[in-house]
């Protein structure tokens, strides 16, 4: 999922809203450090990041996700309310690695004095760890930004979020500590369960052909090979030559299944699977959390559990190890605070 937000209509009103949100009026300054309920105001981009922040921030933060789930984020146009949320935020957390550049531009143009923008990916891996592939070629000067499908990198994200929350809100530092430790245990359990699940997949089948290149860091972690993706870097349809090459590759490597997106239909990928003699599975999710907000599976942990339950059997493996992963929120002192746009 590569975010390409159309920002020109929004930028026209950005300056006006910024002034309206953070002008010289003393009454607006009185609640600028936190929301009217005293909680830290946090804004996040994609839902896996929102989920990690919700688990750590718990009931002590007011959390708003920006990018709606289940929408085509490649053509997503943020409404004016996005600018208002960015202007009011104390902490803005995005993936970085050039995934949300228009959103970053909006945040930088409209954030209030003292607000922090945290770009997780930029400080999680170094340039020598960047992955380049079909959807994110090195010639495009933007690495694959999908770090979160690797639970180890998601844990690094969680650590950065924890540190940022403690810095912005030191009075609740112990609370964030408790939630982070609990989340770390869950992510460690998830990592072990995925490793156990992949081990049940025959080695010859540990190959991924997907709609979008979202699995590079995941594949490296668990000893799988990404053999290709259908969506090119310019997000157009693949050429006839590219389609033919993928069909030949599926036949040659005897790939048992190819994976489409649960959100974005891909008739071309279905054709590739059919002509290559592979099963077509169109239920993998990049960042669309399963279930509804409030459901235990509607979390980053639930996202990865469901993906493995879909991926492993299609490749000849057993996903029963995923049943041991607790996907619910780690805190128990109240309901989740996150707003996930639908």
C-alpha positions as CSV (number, residue, x, y, z in Angstrom):
1,X,0.0,0.0,0.0
2,X,1.7,3.1,-1.2
3,X,-0.1,6.3,-0.3
4,X,-0.5,8.8,-3.1
5,X,-2.7,11.6,-1.7
6,X,-4.0,14.2,-4.0
7,X,-3.3,17.4,-2.1
8,X,-3.6,20.3,-4.4
9,X,-7.3,21.1,-3.5
10,X,-6.4,20.9,0.2
11,X,-3.3,23.0,0.1
12,X,-5.3,25.9,-1.1
13,X,-7.0,26.1,2.3
14,X,-4.1,24.9,4.4
15,X,-2.9,28.3,5.4
16,X,-6.3,29.6,6.4
17,X,-7.0,26.6,8.6
18,X,-3.6,26.7,10.2
19,X,-4.2,30.3,11.2
20,X,-7.7,29.4,12.4
21,X,-6.4,26.5,14.5
22,X,-3.2,28.1,15.9
23,X,-3.6,31.8,15.7
24,X,-2.9,34.4,18.4
25,X,-6.1,33.8,20.3
26,X,-5.2,32.9,23.9
27,X,-8.2,30.7,24.4
28,X,-6.9,28.3,21.7
29,X,-3.4,28.2,23.3
30,X,-4.9,27.1,26.6
31,X,-5.7,23.6,25.2
32,X,-2.9,23.4,22.6
33,X,-0.7,21.0,24.7
34,X,-3.5,18.4,25.1
35,X,-7.1,18.0,24.2
36,X,-10.0,19.5,26.2
37,X,-10.1,16.3,28.2
38,X,-6.4,16.6,29.2
39,X,-5.2,13.8,27.0
40,X,-2.3,13.9,24.5
41,X,-3.6,14.4,20.9
42,X,-2.0,11.9,18.6
43,X,-2.6,11.6,14.8
44,X,-1.4,8.6,12.8
45,X,-1.5,7.6,9.2
46,X,-2.2,3.9,8.2
47,X,-4.2,1.6,10.5
48,X,-1.3,-0.8,11.6
49,X,0.5,2.2,13.0
50,X,-2.7,3.5,14.6
51,X,-3.2,0.1,16.2
52,X,0.4,0.0,17.7
53,X,-0.1,3.5,19.0
54,X,-3.5,2.6,20.5
55,X,-2.0,-0.4,22.4
56,X,0.7,1.7,23.9
57,X,-1.2,5.0,24.5
58,X,-4.3,3.2,25.8
59,X,-6.8,5.5,27.5
60,X,-4.2,8.3,28.1
61,X,-4.2,9.6,24.6
62,X,-6.7,10.9,22.1
63,X,-5.8,9.0,18.9
64,X,-7.1,9.6,15.4
65,X,-6.1,7.6,12.3
66,X,-6.1,9.6,9.1
67,X,-6.2,7.1,6.2
68,X,-9.6,5.3,5.9
69,X,-9.5,1.5,5.9
70,X,-10.7,-0.4,2.9
71,X,-10.2,2.5,0.5
72,X,-7.9,2.9,-2.4
73,X,-5.3,5.0,-0.7
74,X,-3.5,5.5,-4.1
75,X,-6.2,8.0,-5.0
76,X,-7.2,9.1,-1.5
77,X,-8.0,12.8,-1.2
78,X,-7.8,13.9,2.5
79,X,-10.8,16.0,3.6
80,X,-10.4,19.3,5.2
81,X,-10.9,17.6,8.6
82,X,-7.4,16.0,8.1
83,X,-5.8,19.5,8.2
84,X,-7.8,20.3,11.4
85,X,-6.6,17.1,13.1
86,X,-3.0,17.8,12.0
87,X,-3.1,21.3,13.3
88,X,-4.5,20.2,16.7
89,X,-2.1,17.3,17.2
90,X,0.7,17.1,19.7
91,X,2.3,14.1,18.0
92,X,2.0,13.1,14.4
93,X,3.1,9.5,13.6
94,X,3.6,8.3,10.0
95,X,5.4,5.5,8.4
96,X,7.9,7.6,6.5
97,X,10.3,6.2,3.9
98,X,8.4,8.4,1.4
99,X,5.2,6.5,1.8
100,X,3.0,9.5,2.8
101,X,4.9,12.5,1.3
102,X,1.8,14.6,0.6
103,X,0.5,13.9,4.1
104,X,3.9,14.8,5.5
105,X,3.8,18.1,3.5
106,X,0.4,18.9,5.0
107,X,1.6,18.1,8.5
108,X,4.7,20.3,8.2
109,X,2.6,23.1,6.8
110,X,-0.1,23.0,9.5
111,X,1.3,21.6,12.7
112,X,1.3,23.8,15.7
113,X,4.5,25.0,17.4
114,X,6.0,22.3,19.5
115,X,4.2,19.4,17.8
116,X,6.4,16.5,16.7
117,X,6.3,14.5,13.5
118,X,7.7,11.0,13.9
119,X,8.6,9.1,10.7
120,X,9.0,5.6,12.0
121,X,10.6,3.9,9.0
122,X,13.3,6.5,8.6
123,X,14.8,5.7,12.0
124,X,14.0,1.9,12.1
125,X,16.2,0.8,9.2
126,X,19.3,2.3,7.6
127,X,19.8,2.8,3.9
128,X,21.8,-0.3,3.6
129,X,18.8,-2.3,4.8
130,X,16.4,-0.8,2.2
131,X,14.6,-3.2,-0.1
132,X,14.0,-2.4,-3.7
133,X,11.7,-4.5,-6.0
134,X,9.2,-4.4,-8.8
135,X,6.9,-1.9,-7.2
136,X,9.7,0.1,-5.6
137,X,12.7,-0.1,-8.0
138,X,16.0,1.5,-6.9
139,X,15.7,3.9,-9.9
140,X,12.7,5.4,-8.3
141,X,14.8,6.6,-5.3
142,X,12.2,5.3,-2.8
143,X,12.7,2.0,-1.0
144,X,9.9,-0.4,-0.2
145,X,8.3,1.3,2.8
146,X,6.2,-1.7,4.1
147,X,8.2,-2.6,7.2
148,X,5.2,-3.4,9.5
149,X,4.5,-6.9,8.0
150,X,7.6,-8.0,9.9
151,X,6.7,-8.2,13.6
152,X,10.3,-7.5,14.5
153,X,10.2,-4.2,12.7
154,X,6.7,-3.5,14.1
155,X,8.3,-3.9,17.5
156,X,10.8,-1.3,16.6
157,X,7.9,0.9,15.6
158,X,6.3,0.3,18.9
159,X,9.5,1.2,20.8
160,X,9.7,4.5,18.9
161,X,6.0,5.3,19.6
162,X,6.6,4.4,23.3
163,X,9.5,6.8,23.5
164,X,7.7,9.6,21.7
165,X,4.7,9.3,24.0
166,X,6.8,9.3,27.1
167,X,8.7,12.4,25.9
168,X,5.5,14.3,25.1
169,X,3.6,13.1,28.2
170,X,6.0,12.2,31.0
171,X,3.3,12.1,33.7
172,X,2.0,8.9,32.1
173,X,5.4,7.4,31.5
174,X,4.8,4.4,33.7
175,X,1.5,3.6,32.0
176,X,3.1,3.6,28.6
177,X,5.9,1.4,29.9
178,X,3.4,-1.2,31.1
179,X,1.5,-1.2,27.8
180,X,4.7,-1.4,25.8
181,X,6.0,-4.4,27.7
182,X,2.7,-6.2,27.3
183,X,2.7,-5.4,23.6
184,X,6.3,-6.6,23.2
185,X,5.3,-9.9,24.7
186,X,2.4,-10.2,22.1
187,X,4.7,-9.2,19.2
188,X,7.3,-11.8,20.3
189,X,4.6,-14.4,20.5
190,X,3.4,-13.4,17.0
191,X,6.9,-13.6,15.6
192,X,7.4,-17.1,17.1
193,X,4.0,-18.2,15.7
194,X,4.8,-17.0,12.2
195,X,8.1,-18.7,12.3
196,X,6.5,-22.0,13.4
197,X,3.8,-21.6,10.7
198,X,6.3,-20.9,7.9
199,X,8.3,-24.0,9.0
200,X,5.2,-26.1,8.1
201,X,5.2,-24.8,4.5
202,X,7.3,-27.1,2.2
203,X,10.5,-25.2,1.4
204,X,9.8,-25.4,-2.4
205,X,6.5,-23.5,-1.7
206,X,7.9,-20.7,0.3
207,X,7.4,-18.2,-2.5
208,X,5.2,-15.2,-2.7
209,X,3.7,-13.7,-5.8
210,X,1.4,-10.8,-4.8
211,X,-0.6,-7.9,-6.1
212,X,1.6,-5.4,-4.4
213,X,5.2,-5.5,-3.1
214,X,4.3,-5.4,0.6
215,X,6.2,-8.5,1.8
216,X,9.9,-7.8,1.3
217,X,10.9,-7.4,4.9
218,X,8.5,-10.2,6.0
219,X,10.0,-12.6,3.5
220,X,13.6,-11.8,4.7
221,X,12.6,-12.4,8.3
222,X,11.0,-15.8,7.7
223,X,13.0,-17.3,4.9
224,X,10.5,-16.8,2.1
225,X,11.1,-15.5,-1.4
226,X,9.1,-12.8,-3.1
227,X,9.2,-13.8,-6.8
228,X,7.2,-10.9,-8.1
229,X,4.3,-8.5,-7.9
230,X,1.8,-7.4,-10.4
231,X,1.5,-3.7,-9.6
232,X,4.4,-1.7,-11.2
233,X,6.0,1.3,-9.6
234,X,3.7,3.7,-11.5
235,X,0.6,1.8,-10.3
236,X,-0.5,1.0,-13.8
237,X,-1.5,-2.4,-15.2
238,X,1.5,-4.6,-16.0
239,X,2.4,-4.9,-19.7
240,X,1.6,-8.0,-21.7
241,X,5.3,-9.0,-21.6
242,X,5.4,-8.7,-17.8
243,X,2.2,-10.8,-17.5
244,X,3.7,-13.5,-19.8
245,X,6.9,-13.5,-17.8
246,X,5.0,-14.0,-14.5
247,X,3.0,-16.9,-15.9
248,X,6.2,-18.6,-17.1
249,X,7.8,-18.1,-13.7
250,X,4.8,-19.6,-11.9
251,X,4.9,-22.6,-14.2
252,X,8.7,-23.0,-13.9
253,X,8.8,-22.6,-10.1
254,X,5.5,-24.5,-9.6
255,X,4.1,-21.9,-7.3
256,X,1.0,-23.3,-5.6
257,X,-0.8,-20.0,-5.0
258,X,-0.7,-16.4,-5.8
259,X,-2.1,-13.7,-3.6
260,X,-4.3,-10.8,-4.4
261,X,-5.4,-7.9,-2.2
262,X,-8.5,-8.1,0.0
263,X,-9.1,-4.4,-0.8
264,X,-8.0,-4.0,-4.4
265,X,-9.3,-6.4,-7.0
266,X,-6.9,-7.6,-9.7
267,X,-8.3,-9.5,-12.7
268,X,-4.9,-9.5,-14.2
269,X,-3.5,-11.4,-11.2
270,X,-6.4,-13.8,-11.3
271,X,-5.6,-14.4,-15.0
272,X,-1.9,-15.0,-14.2
273,X,-2.8,-17.5,-11.6
274,X,-5.2,-19.4,-13.8
275,X,-2.8,-19.6,-16.8
276,X,0.1,-20.5,-14.5
277,X,-1.8,-23.3,-12.9
278,X,-1.9,-21.8,-9.4
279,X,-4.7,-21.1,-6.9
280,X,-5.7,-17.5,-6.7
281,X,-6.3,-16.2,-3.2
282,X,-7.5,-12.6,-3.0
283,X,-7.7,-12.0,0.7
284,X,-4.3,-10.8,1.9
285,X,-4.4,-7.4,3.6
286,X,-1.6,-4.8,3.6
287,X,-3.1,-2.4,6.2
288,X,-6.9,-3.0,6.3
289,X,-7.5,-4.5,9.8
290,X,-9.9,-7.4,9.9
291,X,-13.2,-7.0,11.7
292,X,-14.7,-3.8,13.0
293,X,-13.2,-1.4,15.6
294,X,-13.7,-2.9,19.0
295,X,-13.3,-6.5,17.7
296,X,-10.3,-8.3,19.0
297,X,-9.1,-9.1,15.5
298,X,-9.2,-5.4,14.5
299,X,-5.6,-4.8,15.4
300,X,-2.1,-5.1,13.9
301,X,-1.8,-8.5,15.6
302,X,-5.1,-9.6,14.1
303,X,-4.0,-8.4,10.7
304,X,-0.9,-10.6,10.7
305,X,-2.7,-13.6,12.3
306,X,-5.4,-13.5,9.6
307,X,-2.8,-13.1,6.8
308,X,-1.0,-16.2,8.0
309,X,-4.2,-18.1,8.3
310,X,-4.8,-17.3,4.6
311,X,-1.2,-17.6,3.3
312,X,0.0,-20.8,5.0
313,X,-2.7,-23.3,3.9
314,X,-2.6,-22.0,0.4
315,X,1.1,-22.8,0.3
316,X,0.7,-26.2,1.8
317,X,1.3,-25.3,5.5
318,X,-0.5,-25.3,8.8
319,X,-1.5,-22.1,10.5
320,X,-2.7,-23.6,13.8
321,X,0.2,-21.9,15.7
322,X,-1.6,-18.6,15.1
323,X,-4.4,-19.6,17.4
324,X,-2.0,-19.0,20.3
325,X,-1.6,-15.3,19.5
326,X,-3.7,-12.9,21.6
327,X,-4.8,-10.1,19.2
328,X,-6.8,-8.0,21.7
329,X,-5.8,-4.7,23.1
330,X,-3.1,-5.0,25.8
331,X,-4.6,-2.5,28.3
332,X,-7.6,-3.2,30.5
333,X,-8.5,0.2,32.0
334,X,-11.1,1.2,29.5
335,X,-12.2,0.9,25.9
336,X,-9.8,1.7,23.0
337,X,-9.3,5.4,22.3
338,X,-8.5,5.2,18.6
339,X,-10.7,6.6,15.8
340,X,-10.3,4.5,12.7
341,X,-11.9,6.2,9.7
342,X,-14.1,3.9,7.7
